Amino acid sequence: MAFVAEYISKEDIKKYDIINRVDQCLAKYHYNPQKPYQIKWLDWVIDRQRDIWLIFVCSPHLPDPRDGYTGEEIWLLYYKGREIELDIRRIYDETTSKYFTENPFKVKYKFQSVNSDIGDISIDELYKILNEALSEYGSGGIENREYIPKGHEVVTFLHD
């Protein structure tokens, strides 16, 4: 089985303790916990057969939010029973698409860092999983499929 983009079901929210995991990560970056109305919109990419999922958490702001964002884009990867916090940034440049009407719609992600222990997982193994997951996530997961069909997206994952 491969990754699929979907809204996170109530059962999966409970099974993986998603609210707690995401809220802990949000608190680390000075965000408030999720509101009840936000929970129904949580989405991810998941490979159920291999028990792997990836969820976008936040784009942290500077200590004074009026000063803007740090540039980081924080994601949680669940792999081999381990929660791994990552900084993976979407690249916006002359080689990526700007309008939903573009076909193909070109998306580019750049791996920046691992912000937690990855144990015995090799960095190459991590890159392989992230490439698969981000290829399915595309420009914005299940929420953007209304605007950009999966077949129209071309995703590039960059790393060292």
Secondary structure, DSSP 8 states (H G I E B T S, - for coil): ---EEEE--HHHHHHTTHHHHHHHHHHHTT-----HHHHTT-EEEEETTTTEEEEEEE--B-SSGGG-B-S--EEEEEETTEEEEEEEEEE-STTS--STT-SSEEEEEEEEEE-S--TT--HHHHHHHHHHHHHHHTTTGGGGGGTS-GGGEEEEEE--
